[in-house]
């Protein structure tokens, strides 16, 4: 079972010193339209398997997409690959826009 974090929980943990990777698995056009105003690693979902070496399996990884579906699939894949601590960002960028930064467009 993949753990979940809300955008607010993610930001609180990061502010508390947790070194978490925020992995954005949306397509390039999506990140251009609605960027996450935070330090992220962007790898579109379709490229995850080929670019797995760019991720640290020992570091906490939080996966984000538009609404939480693709990120849950990627988080499940990462956990199956031996990543020790993977989270799905509940609600994706839509929740981030709604709960954290309303300037981020909803699409």
Backbone bond lengths (Angstrom), bond angles and torsions (degrees), N, CA, C in turn:
res aa  C-N    CA-C-N  psi(-1)  N-CA   C-N-CA  omega(-1)  CA-C   N-CA-C  phi
1 X - - - 1.457 - - 1.535 109.51 -
2 X 1.299 115.80 131.16 1.463 121.67 -178.59 1.530 109.09 -85.78
3 X 1.323 115.67 133.88 1.467 121.16 177.74 1.531 109.01 -74.94
4 X 1.319 115.35 155.03 1.463 122.25 -179.28 1.527 109.89 -118.97
5 X 1.325 114.89 146.44 1.464 122.31 171.42 1.517 107.82 -133.53
6 X 1.315 117.01 139.47 1.460 120.56 172.10 1.531 107.43 -80.45
7 X 1.321 117.20 162.70 1.467 118.52 175.66 1.533 112.31 -55.44
8 X 1.323 117.22 -41.10 1.466 120.96 -179.71 1.528 110.92 -64.62
9 X 1.331 117.15 -43.66 1.465 120.67 178.00 1.527 110.97 -61.73
10 X 1.329 116.18 -40.49 1.462 119.90 177.77 1.527 110.54 -59.50
11 X 1.333 116.11 -49.92 1.470 119.94 -178.25 1.527 111.59 -64.13
12 X 1.313 117.64 -38.26 1.467 121.04 178.41 1.528 111.15 -64.37
13 X 1.325 116.43 -43.69 1.470 119.83 179.24 1.517 110.81 -65.41
14 X 1.320 116.34 -40.88 1.467 119.70 179.32 1.524 110.10 -66.10
15 X 1.321 117.67 -42.15 1.469 121.61 178.30 1.520 110.79 -63.38
16 X 1.314 116.85 -28.88 1.459 121.91 178.41 1.514 113.67 -80.04
17 X 1.321 116.84 2.02 1.458 120.26 175.64 1.516 115.70 104.72
18 X 1.308 117.79 -0.93 1.462 120.29 178.91 1.527 109.24 -70.98
19 X 1.311 116.29 127.20 1.466 121.18 179.44 1.517 108.96 -91.79
20 X 1.315 115.01 87.08 1.456 121.51 -177.81 1.521 109.78 -105.83
21 X 1.311 116.16 137.98 1.456 120.76 172.82 1.521 108.15 -84.44
22 X 1.331 117.11 126.74 1.460 120.99 172.54 1.524 106.30 -98.18
23 X 1.320 115.76 110.83 1.458 123.00 -176.85 1.518 108.91 -102.04
24 X 1.330 115.91 112.65 1.463 122.04 179.83 1.528 107.57 -94.65
25 X 1.340 116.78 117.66 1.460 120.93 -175.84 1.527 112.45 -103.80
26 X 1.333 117.05 14.28 1.467 120.44 177.82 1.526 110.28 -75.20
27 X 1.308 115.19 165.96 1.462 121.68 177.62 1.531 109.38 -73.38
28 X 1.331 115.77 161.38 1.466 121.33 -178.52 1.534 112.23 -55.03
29 X 1.329 116.90 -43.77 1.466 119.54 -178.14 1.526 110.94 -63.78
30 X 1.334 117.43 -31.25 1.466 120.76 -180.00 1.519 111.19 -71.94
31 X 1.330 116.95 -41.88 1.464 119.26 180.00 1.525 111.05 -70.05
32 X 1.346 116.93 -28.27 1.467 119.70 175.93 1.527 110.52 -71.58
33 X 1.322 116.54 -38.28 1.460 121.65 -178.58 1.526 111.99 -72.62
34 X 1.332 116.13 -42.56 1.463 121.08 -174.82 1.528 109.60 -137.26
35 X 1.335 117.00 76.76 1.469 119.46 -177.93 1.525 112.73 -73.07
36 X 1.326 114.61 147.73 1.460 120.67 173.90 1.525 106.84 -83.57
37 X 1.337 118.22 122.82 1.465 120.16 -178.75 1.522 111.42 -80.66
38 X 1.295 116.03 60.73 1.455 121.53 -178.18 1.524 107.45 -154.40
39 X 1.288 116.78 162.01 1.451 122.27 178.46 1.529 108.61 -68.06
40 X 1.344 116.76 113.14 1.459 120.51 -175.96 1.519 111.74 -128.18
41 X 1.311 114.15 165.78 1.452 122.85 168.06 1.516 105.05 -114.76
42 X 1.326 116.81 122.68 1.463 120.65 -178.07 1.523 109.66 -105.79
43 X 1.331 116.22 115.72 1.463 122.98 172.95 1.527 105.87 -136.67
44 X 1.330 118.34 109.86 1.466 119.07 178.96 1.529 111.71 -55.28
45 X 1.317 115.49 147.94 1.461 121.83 -175.00 1.529 112.70 -49.33
46 X 1.309 117.02 -43.53 1.459 121.15 -177.34 1.516 114.35 -66.99
47 X 1.326 117.70 -11.31 1.469 121.39 -178.59 1.534 113.02 -107.22
48 X 1.315 117.51 -1.32 1.472 120.85 -174.17 1.527 111.94 -56.78
49 X 1.313 117.84 -51.25 1.473 120.61 -176.02 1.529 111.19 -59.73
50 X 1.330 116.98 -41.60 1.465 120.91 -178.25 1.524 112.44 -72.62
51 X 1.327 117.32 -24.16 1.463 120.91 -175.46 1.531 112.70 -112.71
52 X 1.312 116.88 20.27 1.456 122.66 -176.82 1.526 112.76 -55.20
53 X 1.321 117.05 -32.85 1.466 121.45 -178.07 1.532 112.24 -65.08
54 X 1.328 118.57 -15.72 1.466 121.62 178.61 1.526 112.07 -77.19
55 X 1.323 116.45 -10.33 1.463 121.63 -177.63 1.520 110.42 -106.26
56 X 1.322 115.65 146.87 1.456 121.41 178.40 1.531 108.56 -98.10
57 X 1.343 117.61 111.97 1.469 119.64 -177.00 1.525 113.98 -67.76
58 X 1.323 117.74 -11.54 1.468 120.76 179.83 1.528 112.32 -94.54
59 X 1.321 116.77 -10.49 1.462 121.72 -178.40 1.530 109.50 -95.45
60 X 1.332 116.33 143.65 1.456 119.47 176.12 1.523 109.35 -60.87
61 X 1.330 116.27 131.42 1.458 121.74 -177.47 1.520 108.73 -124.89
62 X 1.335 115.45 127.35 1.459 122.30 177.13 1.523 106.72 -113.40
63 X 1.327 116.16 124.02 1.462 121.58 -175.07 1.525 109.15 -103.38
64 X 1.346 115.88 133.15 1.467 122.25 -179.36 1.526 109.82 -127.35
65 X 1.338 114.69 144.92 1.463 121.75 171.05 1.532 107.01 -139.48
66 X 1.318 117.74 -151.18 1.461 120.03 -178.93 1.527 111.60 -72.49
67 X 1.348 116.05 -51.61 1.464 118.51 -174.11 1.523 114.49 -130.44
68 X 1.312 118.40 -5.03 1.456 121.29 175.93 1.517 116.02 116.75
69 X 1.314 118.14 -11.05 1.463 120.97 -178.73 1.523 113.80 -74.88
70 X 1.323 116.41 -53.60 1.470 119.84 179.22 1.515 110.85 -65.07
71 X 1.324 116.67 -39.08 1.462 119.14 -179.08 1.525 110.84 -64.56
72 X 1.322 117.91 -34.82 1.459 120.53 176.96 1.534 110.46 -65.74
73 X 1.319 116.82 -40.23 1.467 120.22 177.56 1.526 110.83 -62.69
74 X 1.329 116.64 -44.57 1.469 120.38 -179.96 1.527 110.19 -67.10
75 X 1.322 117.48 -42.01 1.468 120.34 178.65 1.523 110.38 -60.35
76 X 1.319 117.38 -41.27 1.465 121.85 177.81 1.521 110.41 -63.08
77 X 1.329 116.91 -42.59 1.463 121.46 177.27 1.527 110.90 -61.88
78 X 1.319 117.12 -45.47 1.467 120.64 -179.48 1.529 111.12 -62.58
79 X 1.323 116.65 -41.69 1.464 119.92 178.46 1.531 110.25 -61.72
80 X 1.321 116.83 -39.05 1.472 120.87 178.63 1.525 111.57 -68.00
81 X 1.335 116.72 -22.26 1.466 121.43 179.05 1.524 111.60 -88.51
82 X 1.320 117.65 4.21 1.454 121.14 176.08 1.515 115.69 97.88
83 X 1.332 118.05 9.05 1.461 120.07 176.26 1.518 108.04 -67.55
84 X 1.325 116.31 127.77 1.461 120.67 -169.56 1.528 114.37 -78.87
85 X 1.319 118.39 -25.70 1.462 120.22 -176.14 1.528 109.92 -146.88
86 X 1.328 115.24 97.22 1.458 122.06 -176.55 1.527 108.87 -121.85
87 X 1.327 115.26 138.53 1.461 122.06 179.06 1.517 109.69 -127.79
88 X 1.325 115.79 150.19 1.451 122.23 169.85 1.523 106.94 -100.22
89 X 1.334 117.27 132.80 1.460 120.55 176.38 1.527 107.66 -81.24
90 X 1.307 115.49 107.13 1.463 122.42 -175.26 1.526 111.23 -58.16
91 X 1.314 115.95 125.17 1.460 120.54 175.69 1.516 115.21 82.52
92 X 1.326 117.55 -7.15 1.459 121.92 175.39 1.522 115.00 58.48
93 X 1.332 114.63 -151.96 1.465 120.40 -177.42 1.536 110.65 -67.71
94 X 1.328 117.21 -24.70 1.469 119.36 176.41 1.525 110.29 -63.95
95 X 1.331 117.22 -42.77 1.473 120.64 177.10 1.521 110.48 -68.25
96 X 1.335 117.18 -37.68 1.466 120.86 178.60 1.523 109.09 -60.40
97 X 1.330 116.34 -45.36 1.465 121.20 179.33 1.526 111.05 -63.93
98 X 1.312 116.75 -43.56 1.467 121.69 -177.46 1.525 111.97 -69.73
99 X 1.340 117.23 -42.45 1.462 121.09 -170.47 1.526 115.34 -100.12
100 X 1.323 117.61 -23.10 1.466 120.71 -173.48 1.528 112.46 -116.86
101 X 1.329 116.82 -52.99 1.468 120.62 -172.01 1.528 110.82 -139.18
102 X 1.329 117.43 94.23 1.469 120.56 -177.58 1.533 113.43 -66.96
103 X 1.327 117.61 -7.24 1.462 120.09 176.99 1.534 111.90 -76.07
104 X 1.321 116.68 -16.28 1.465 120.57 177.01 1.533 107.27 -76.03
105 X 1.332 117.09 123.12 1.464 119.22 -178.45 1.530 112.38 -64.54
106 X 1.319 114.92 144.67 1.464 120.71 172.05 1.524 106.08 -95.15
107 X 1.305 116.14 136.40 1.460 120.29 -178.34 1.512 110.43 -136.93
